[in-house]
């Protein structure tokens, strides 16, 4: 899944995230965000092995939480057809 987020004063990021499934047998009743990664900056899609380390180290804890929250919000309204 993917989402767009604005950070660092307006820089638009495209973020892809993976989802861990719900598993009521072990007490996980809702799906959740597993991990996220930046796949685009502004209007440009990143190359497959292009590093975003330089950008990720500039993000504050609040901005990383904002990315996580945007992923959680997108997941909340996602529709899964199994």
Secondary structure, DSSP 8 states (H G I E B T S, - for coil): -EEEEEETTTEEEEEEEEEE--BGGGTB-S-EEEEEEEEEETTEE--TT---HHHHTTS-HHHHHHHHHHHHHHHHT-----
